[in-house]
Amino acid sequence: MNKYYMVAIVAIILSVVLLFTSAYETKVGAVMLAICVGAFVKFTADGVLSTAKK
């Protein structure tokens, strides 16, 4: 497991925590949730691409 996948896992866990605590109802919480989901997608794609290069 490389560093990209570890960061993606942390991002998705943080977004799940934000969803379950209803933090997305505030503007700051919604922005944090969007950033976490975006980070999950970005680091998952980076991990797939770095694995494909090897």
C-alpha positions in Angstrom: 0.0 0.0 0.0 1.6 3.3 -1.1 1.2 6.7 0.4 -1.5 7.8 -2.0 -3.8 5.0 -0.9 -3.2 5.8 2.8 -4.1 9.5 2.2 -7.2 8.5 0.3 -8.3 6.2 3.1 -7.8 9.0 5.7 -9.8 11.4 3.4 -12.7 9.0 3.0 -12.8 8.3 6.8 -12.9 12.0 7.5 -15.7 12.5 5.1 -17.7 9.7 6.6 -17.2 11.2 10.1 -18.4 14.6 8.8 -21.5 12.9 7.3 -22.4 11.0 10.5 -22.0 14.1 12.7 -24.2 16.2 10.4 -21.4 18.8 10.0 -22.3 19.2 6.3 -25.3 21.3 7.3 -23.1 24.3 8.0 -21.2 26.0 5.1 -17.8 25.2 6.6 -18.8 21.6 7.1 -20.0 21.4 3.5 -16.8 22.8 2.2 -14.7 20.4 4.3 -16.8 17.5 3.1 -16.3 18.5 -0.5 -12.6 18.9 0.0 -12.4 15.5 1.6 -14.2 13.8 -1.2 -12.1 15.6 -3.8 -8.9 14.5 -2.0 -10.2 11.0 -1.9 -10.7 11.0 -5.7 -7.4 12.7 -6.4 -5.2 10.5 -4.2 -7.0 7.3 -5.4 -6.4 8.3 -9.0 -2.7 9.2 -8.2 -2.3 5.8 -6.5 -3.7 3.9 -9.5 -1.6 5.8 -11.9 1.6 5.3 -9.9 0.9 1.6 -9.6 0.3 1.4 -13.4 3.6 3.0 -14.1 5.5 0.3 -12.3 
